[in-house]
Amino acid sequence: MPTHGSLTKAGKVRGQTPKIQGKPRLSPIARMRNKDNFVKRFEKKRLPGQKKPERRGGRR
């Protein structure tokens, strides 16, 4: 069965591209984010969403 191109050229383009360093992580570590979510949802009993109980009333 014929192939589309020779196996000697496999990975040619990827091997020629220069290596770029990754950017530093800006978001918090997943374990800390999960811990904060646990405290917020179960210990403080906060409801999800933007409508917080202390912000009721709205504009006048």
Buried (B, 14 or more C-beta within 10 A) or exposed (E): EEEEEEEEEEEEEEEEEEEEEEEEEEEEEEEEEEEEEEEEEEEEEEEEEEEEEEEEEEEE
